[in-house]
Amino acid sequence: MDQEKNSSKDKSQSKWFGKRDLVEWGVILALGVVLYATGWHTEVAGRLQQVVLWTGLIQPETELPKSEQVPAGLNMDLLSFEGEPVSLAAFKGKVIFLNYWATWCPPCIAEMPNIQSLYEEYKDSQKIAFVMVSVDEDAEKAEAFIARKEFTFPVYHLAGPRPGSLQSTVLPTTFVINRQGKIVAKKSGMASYNTSQFKSFLEKIMH
């Protein structure tokens, strides 16, 4: 008799747990649909990847070998968020921190806060230029994203083709161009740039 009661109880619990699992998965799927429909899934993924960056495990190579330091093509036309045409050549003679990004790219979103921190430290320097280039097809979406996040680094849209030396199929990609116009560092994928090692590298090539 007791065995029958226990068996009945086990079956009841099994059904209850089964229903609870279905409800939990239903909530998870519904949350995923809502995040995707509203576009928030990208930012959620970006925030999760920020945790990885905070560990300091992903850092950029600070300098390419001399044999790989090729001249950067500075004949790249850009358009500022204020609608002003700018050529990358306008920054010749400065160190150029060039970053390609997009609003739909979680790793791009993940690394932006530490790039903002780096920019704030060097924004008054006349020896370095930050050029954050959005590759979004929807320019207004990119502009709204930057405004909502309150990022203050200079942001541009592409207004023409990219030179061969500055091509990349990976987002984000960051190039560092020295004052002589050569690419001295390149990172495909996200990285932590607001580090003592990277800032020492910048200080070295700024002088």
Protein Blocks (a to p, Z undefined) as FASTA:
>chain_A
ZZmmmmmmmmmmmmmmmmmmmmmmmmmmmmmmmmmmnopmmmmmmmmmmmmmmnomaccd
fbdcfklmccddfbbccddfkopacdfklmgoiacddddddfklmklmmmmmmmmmmmmm
mmmpckbccddddfbfblmlmmmmmmmnopabdcdddfbdcdfklgcfbdcddddddfko
pafbdcedjddfbbfklmmmmmmmmZZ
